[in-house]
Amino acid sequence: MDIATIIGFIVGLGLILFGMVDSVTKTIPQTFLNYQGIAIVLGGTTAATLINYPLKKILSLFKVAGLTFRGNSVESENEIISTLVEINITIRKKGIAGIEKMIDSVENRFLRNGLQYMTIEKDGEKLLQFLHNEMNHMIRRHLIGQRMFENMGTYAPAFGLLGTVMGLILMMTSQSIGDPTGVSSLQMENSMNNLLAGMGVSLVTTFYGVLLSNLVFNPISGKLKIRSEEEIYINEMMIMGIQSIHQKEHHLKMVEKLLTFLDKNAKEFHRSENESL
């Protein structure tokens, strides 16, 4: 589980609930619970998303959102380098046939597919093109999920504002008092009180829209973008490693290339570890 995401939601929701508490009664007013407003914001956002994207993409929305709560499934740079070094050494000793079982046991799909294609492709340029095509396909897939939540973050406040406008229209037309000359001051005061109370209820839909946009949709889109960038970074390292193996470079030379992706402490660790191999 991604602890940062969970803490962020809990802290954000907790502070908002704290801000909703009435200072006099020490309770959350019922005004904040408006089913019509919730229906307008959630229903409108869902409808706009359905219009914008194919149904197949919409159905994967919950699966994509779940990625923000899961821990980072991408292997670390150290794990990738260790795997590539092991494969490099094995292929130099036993040849292509010696790494077939090792490739099948590799969990990372991008690395597994790249190594499998490497074993049958002699042309380095075609191998590189295949690897970049695989990564571009992954990037396009990730962008769809990011943009869906980004767009929903745009739709929600807009429908919240729409709900507020609808509420104000209904409220003002229902509070019409006709000819003011025959109306007592008490009636005028009651009408004004009802108008202010109705305005507060109408503004709740804008509150829902802003809340969903800034605490749910936009943060999820941002987390998906960060996860995608991390995976792209790791994939670039894998591409460099696969190229080195394909070109039959010594594992120490390959490691030196891969160390450009790591910080200073990790570089020293890998240099000392691989010099003994």
CORUR-V997373 format. One record per backbone hydrogen bond with DSSP energy under -0.5 kcal/mol. NH is the residue of the N-H (numbers start at 1). CO is the residue of the C=O. If there is no record, write none. Layout:
nh co
NH CO
NH CO
This chain:
nh co
2 69
3 1
6 2
7 3
8 4
9 5
10 6
11 7
12 8
13 9
14 10
15 11
16 12
17 13
18 14
19 15
20 16
21 17
21 18
22 27
26 22
29 20
29 27
32 29
33 30
34 32
38 34
39 35
40 36
41 37
42 38
43 39
44 40
45 41
46 42
47 43
48 44
49 45
50 46
51 47
52 48
53 49
57 54
58 54
59 55
60 56
61 58
64 60
65 61
66 62
67 63
67 64
68 65
69 66
70 66
80 76
81 77
82 78
83 79
84 80
85 81
86 82
87 83
88 84
89 85
90 86
91 87
92 88
93 89
94 90
95 90
95 91
98 95
99 96
100 97
103 99
104 100
105 101
106 103
112 108
113 109
114 110
115 111
116 112
117 113
118 114
119 115
120 117
121 117
122 120
124 122
127 123
128 124
129 125
130 126
131 127
132 128
133 129
134 130
135 131
136 132
137 133
138 134
139 135
140 136
141 137
142 138
143 139
144 140
145 141
146 142
147 143
148 144
149 145
150 146
151 147
152 148
153 149
154 150
154 151
155 151
156 152
157 153
158 154
159 155
160 156
161 157
162 158
163 159
164 160
165 161
166 162
167 163
168 164
169 165
170 166
171 167
172 168
173 169
174 170
175 171
176 173
180 178
182 179
183 180
188 184
189 185
190 186
191 187
192 188
193 189
194 190
195 191
196 192
197 193
198 194
199 195
200 196
201 197
202 198
203 199
204 200
204 201
205 202
206 202
207 203
208 204
209 205
210 206
211 207
212 208
213 209
214 210
215 211
216 212
217 212
218 213
220 216
221 217
222 218
223 219
224 220
225 221
226 222
227 223
228 224
229 225
230 226
231 227
232 228
233 229
234 230
235 231
236 232
237 233
238 234
239 235
240 236
241 237
242 238
243 239
244 240
245 241
246 242
247 243
248 245
249 244
254 250
255 251
256 252
257 253
258 254
259 255
260 257
261 258
262 259
267 263
268 264
269 265
270 266
271 267
272 268
273 269
274 270
275 271
277 274
